[in-house]
């Protein structure tokens, strides 16, 4: 799978999860922290790409 395809799939899934959590009222008090898992996953992906490049 190409990097751009993986990025798009990850963005769509993350957005869907955040929308679901918002609909159920889980994010009301902690909305500022909802972006942290996405940022962490992004930087881990960048690190692993550099570390394990073919």
C-alpha positions in Angstrom: 0.0 0.0 0.0 1.3 3.4 -0.9 1.9 6.0 1.8 -0.7 8.5 0.5 -3.4 5.7 0.5 -2.5 4.7 4.0 -2.6 8.4 5.1 -6.0 8.9 3.6 -7.4 5.7 5.2 -6.0 6.7 8.6 -7.5 10.2 8.4 -10.9 8.9 7.4 -10.9 6.3 10.2 -9.7 8.8 12.8 -12.3 11.3 11.8 -15.0 8.7 12.0 -14.0 7.7 15.5 -13.9 11.3 16.7 -17.4 11.9 15.2 -18.7 8.8 16.9 -17.2 9.8 20.2 -18.6 13.3 19.8 -22.1 12.0 19.0 -22.1 9.9 22.2 -21.0 12.9 24.3 -17.6 11.5 25.4 -15.6 14.4 24.1 -17.6 17.2 25.7 -15.1 17.8 28.5 -11.9 16.6 26.8 -12.2 17.9 23.2 -8.8 19.6 23.4 -7.1 16.2 24.0 -8.9 14.4 21.2 -6.2 15.3 18.6 -3.3 13.9 20.6 -3.7 10.3 19.6 -3.8 11.3 15.9 -0.6 13.4 16.3 1.1 10.6 18.2 0.1 8.0 15.5 1.3 10.3 12.8 4.8 10.8 14.3 5.1 7.1 15.1 4.4 6.4 11.4 6.9 8.9 10.3 9.5 7.4 12.6 8.9 3.8 11.6 9.1 4.8 7.9 12.5 6.3 8.5 13.7 3.5 10.7 12.5 0.5 8.7 12.9 1.8 5.1 13.6 -0.9 2.6 
